[in-house]
């Protein structure tokens, strides 16, 4: 028996929440595949990372500085990493993303990075392999999910192992990132469960 777990934004909000997730995963050896959302609100008045990334993209489009907003995203993930004593090279990841933003990045790719960073950190924290959603969740040109291709890819990637997977996005046939609707990490979790006969 294999179980797929999906954790939403509130569950991914800070280092304390990561520790709770680790305890949940470790309490049952069949809990081997974990799908995560971007960091959500920690308290009333806080920001969801995905909302900040949408705002960064809007600023990009209007040629307005997004530095302070983007720094909030950066600092949030740095804080989680540092409190948990992780070694993921977020500096390198954010530097590469900054270059993409300067040279032209799609809205969908930018807003997908919240899940991407969450999954990178969670994979290291759990000691599970990280499987990027672009390696298995494949869309057709009409925007529908190619279930046969996607299921076969994830099954091959996971095998008898464990995995942490970012929710909310996948790959178009032209190599571009496509996001699901808001709350789409739930769909990713359901697709992963179906793919792995969980």
C-alpha positions in Angstrom: 0.0 0.0 0.0 1.3 3.4 -1.0 -0.3 6.7 0.3 0.0 10.1 -1.4 -0.3 13.1 0.9 -1.0 16.6 -0.1 -0.3 19.6 2.1 -1.7 23.0 1.4 -0.4 26.5 1.9 -1.2 26.8 5.6 0.6 23.5 6.2 3.6 24.8 4.4 3.7 28.3 6.0 6.7 28.1 8.2 9.4 25.8 9.7 7.1 24.7 12.5 4.6 23.4 10.0 7.3 21.5 8.1 8.1 19.7 11.4 4.4 18.7 11.8 4.5 17.3 8.2 7.6 15.3 9.0 5.9 13.8 12.0 2.8 12.9 10.0 4.8 11.3 7.2 7.0 9.4 9.6 4.1 8.0 11.5 3.1 5.7 8.6 5.7 4.0 6.4 3.2 3.8 3.5 3.1 7.6 3.3 5.8 7.8 0.6 4.7 10.5 -1.8 4.1 14.1 -0.7 2.6 16.8 -2.8 3.0 20.4 -1.6 1.7 23.8 -2.2 3.5 27.2 -1.9 3.8 28.7 1.5 0.5 30.2 2.7 -0.4 32.7 5.4 1.2 32.3 8.8 -1.2 34.8 10.5 -4.0 37.2 9.7 -2.7 39.9 7.4 0.1 37.7 6.1 0.6 37.1 2.4 0.4 33.9 0.4 3.5 33.4 -1.6 1.5 32.7 -4.8 -0.3 36.1 -4.4 3.1 37.8 -4.0 4.4 36.1 -7.2 1.3 37.2 -9.1 2.0 40.7 -7.9 5.6 40.5 -9.0 4.5 39.6 -12.5 2.0 42.5 -12.6 4.8 44.9 -11.6 7.1 43.3 -14.3 4.4 44.0 -16.9 4.0 47.6 -15.9 7.8 48.2 -15.5 7.4 49.0 -11.8 10.0 47.8 -9.3 9.1 44.4 -7.8 12.2 44.2 -5.6 10.5 44.6 -2.2 7.8 42.1 -3.1 10.2 39.6 -4.5 12.4 40.0 -1.4 9.4 39.0 0.8 9.2 35.7 -1.2 13.0 35.2 -0.9 13.1 35.9 2.9 10.2 33.6 3.6 11.9 30.5 2.1 15.3 31.5 3.5 13.7 31.7 7.0 12.3 28.2 6.6 15.5 26.7 5.3 17.7 28.4 7.9 15.4 27.5 10.9 15.4 23.8 9.8 19.2 23.8 9.2 18.8 22.8 5.5 21.5 23.2 2.8 19.4 23.8 -0.3 21.1 26.5 -2.4 18.2 29.0 -2.6 20.6 31.8 -3.3 21.5 30.2 -6.6 17.9 29.3 -7.4 16.6 32.8 -6.7 19.5 34.3 -8.7 18.5 32.2 -11.7 14.9 33.2 -11.3 15.8 36.9 -11.1 17.7 36.5 -14.4 14.6 34.9 -16.0 12.5 37.7 -14.8 14.8 40.3 -16.3 14.9 38.4 -19.6 11.2 37.5 -19.9 9.3 34.9 -18.0 5.8 33.7 -18.4 3.2 34.5 -15.7 2.6 30.8 -15.2 6.2 29.9 -14.7 6.8 32.7 -12.2 3.8 31.8 -10.1 4.7 28.1 -10.1 7.9 28.8 -8.3 6.2 28.9 -4.9 5.4 25.2 -5.1 8.8 24.5 -6.6 10.7 26.1 -3.7 8.4 24.5 -1.1 9.0 21.0 -2.6 12.8 21.5 -2.8 12.9 22.3 0.9 10.5 19.6 1.9 12.4 17.0 -0.1 15.6 17.8 1.7 13.8 18.0 5.1 12.2 14.5 4.7 15.2 13.0 2.9 13.0 12.1 0.0 13.9 12.5 -3.7 12.6 15.7 -5.4 10.6 15.1 -8.5 9.8 18.3 -10.4 6.3 18.4 -11.8 7.6 19.1 -15.3 9.1 15.6 -15.4 5.7 13.9 -15.2 2.6 16.1 -15.4 2.1 16.6 -19.1 -0.5 18.8 -20.7 -1.8 18.6 -24.3 -1.9 21.7 -26.4 -5.6 22.1 -25.6 -4.7 22.4 -21.9 -6.0 19.0 -20.8 -3.8 16.6 -18.9 -2.3 13.7 -20.9 -3.1 11.1 -18.3 -1.6 8.1 -20.0 1.8 9.8 -20.6 1.7 11.5 -17.1 0.8 8.4 -15.2 3.4 6.3 -16.9 6.1 8.9 -16.3 5.4 9.3 -12.6 5.1 5.5 -12.0 8.5 5.1 -13.6 10.1 8.0 -11.6 8.7 6.9 -8.2 9.0 3.1 -8.5 9.3 1.6 -5.0 10.8 4.8 -3.6 9.5 8.0 -2.0 9.1 11.5 -3.5 8.2 15.1 -2.9 6.4 16.7 -5.7 5.4 20.4 -6.2 1.7 20.8 -7.0 -0.1 23.3 -9.2 1.9 23.0 -12.5 3.1 20.8 -15.3 4.6 21.0 -18.8 3.1 21.8 -22.1 4.3 20.0 -25.3 6.3 23.1 -26.3 8.3 22.9 -23.1 6.5 25.8 -21.3 5.2 25.6 -17.8 1.4 25.6 -17.4 -0.4 26.1 -14.1 -3.7 24.5 -13.0 -6.4 26.7 -11.5 -5.9 28.1 -8.0 -6.0 25.3 -5.6 -4.5 23.1 -8.3 -2.2 21.3 -6.0 -5.2 19.3 -4.9 -5.6 18.2 -8.5 -1.9 17.3 -8.7 -2.3 15.2 -5.6 -5.3 13.4 -7.1 -3.5 12.7 -10.3 -0.4 11.4 -8.5 -2.6 9.1 -6.4 -4.2 7.8 -9.6 -0.9 7.4 -11.4 0.6 5.4 -8.5 -2.6 3.4 -7.7 -2.3 4.8 -4.2 
